């Protein structure tokens, strides 16, 4: 056996455990669920899987004729359209401050902002549910300045903004660290040359920092789009999709349908979400890719 072939065999021997696990628990279920979305498979068909019928695109057509699914699409779009720019803006502002304006205790600030990311989302959601109660700490503080706070999680108007605020607070730490790393790769000579030419801070930021940060911004935007389109734990723990489906996400809708035994319907909803993630990622790449 040649050296190259021997190296290939050894490499595959090391990779084989992962390949087997990936195939058994990821690839095969993905292919199966995709095929399931074109059938009428229900929980009652588990005992007789060969009795299911192929229905083509009927499940997808039914999805877009279901008001609750359309509501979940709007809710998810609202969360993404408002949440992504807000999270990126806050994270970029913090990264710029840590990179240029805060020298002492920079590591402490970085750790503090990143802590929510590594905290269990269920624990975070439980704490925020307590904070956002009608008689909770947030409304108590607002009451001290004469503001009568709403019943955040039971209001069709304020439930989603409350979710978005929590999402921004939790996810800005990841993007802040990524953006800070991107800022530190920008040559300081460019900023110094622009300052010498009389460019102000805003001009330097828009003409030098932002263009050179395009790849980093793209990575952060794609990362957030995947996270935000799949948001599930927050409504599951805090509102159960209410009130009146005001916080019902597509992921939570698919989860509920799976619980009802509508396996094919839930699979179709999941693949609609997959297509939405792919399309949004393509838009992000087109909008933020580096220009030669």
Secondary structure, DSSP 8 states (H G I E B T S, - for coil): --HHHHHHHHHHHHHHHHHHHHIIIIIHHHHHHHHHTTB---GGGSTTGGG--B-TTHHHHHHTT-HHHHHHHHHHHHHHHHHHHHHHHHHHHHHHIIIII--TTHHHHHHHHHHHHHS-HHHHHHHHHHHTSTTSHHHHHHHHTT-----GGG-TTTHHHHHHHHHHHHHHHHHHHHHHHHHTTS-HHHHHHHHHTT--HHHHIIIIIHHHTHHHHHHHHHHHHHHHHT--HHHHHHTTT-STTTT--HHHHHHHHHHTT-HHHHHHHHHHHHHHHHHHHHHHHHHHS---
